[in-house]
Amino acid sequence: MTSKGQVTVPADIRHKLGLSTSDKLRVKEVKGQIVFEKDDYWSEFERLQKKYKNTVRKEVLRPLLFLR
């Protein structure tokens, strides 16, 4: 880890997981372990949108679709 808190993900792991330099990673702690997850914001947004599509008025969600 660098003095700025940066870490290097080894190339073989990046290739295996299909990570590229533009990908964002989420870091969290799980049972005393550091876990890195690919931060796939739009996939998570779409999953939540489908989950709540019948509980949120369409006029609220529609403007959010154009943020992409």
Secondary structure in CASP SS format (residue, H / E / C, confidence):
PFRMAT SS
TARGET T0000
AUTHOR 0000-0000-0000
METHOD secondary structure of the structure
MODEL  1
M C 1.00
T C 1.00
S C 1.00
K C 1.00
G C 1.00
Q C 1.00
V C 1.00
T C 1.00
V C 1.00
P C 1.00
A H 1.00
D H 1.00
I H 1.00
R H 1.00
H H 1.00
K H 1.00
L H 1.00
G C 1.00
L C 1.00
S C 1.00
T C 1.00
S C 1.00
D C 1.00
K C 1.00
L E 1.00
R E 1.00
V E 1.00
K E 1.00
E E 1.00
V E 1.00
K C 1.00
G C 1.00
Q E 1.00
I E 1.00
V E 1.00
F E 1.00
E E 1.00
K E 1.00
D C 1.00
D C 1.00
Y H 1.00
W H 1.00
S H 1.00
E H 1.00
F H 1.00
E H 1.00
R H 1.00
L H 1.00
Q H 1.00
K H 1.00
K H 1.00
Y H 1.00
K C 1.00
N C 1.00
T C 1.00
V C 1.00
R C 1.00
K H 1.00
E H 1.00
V H 1.00
L H 1.00
R H 1.00
P H 1.00
L H 1.00
L H 1.00
F C 1.00
L C 1.00
R C 1.00
END
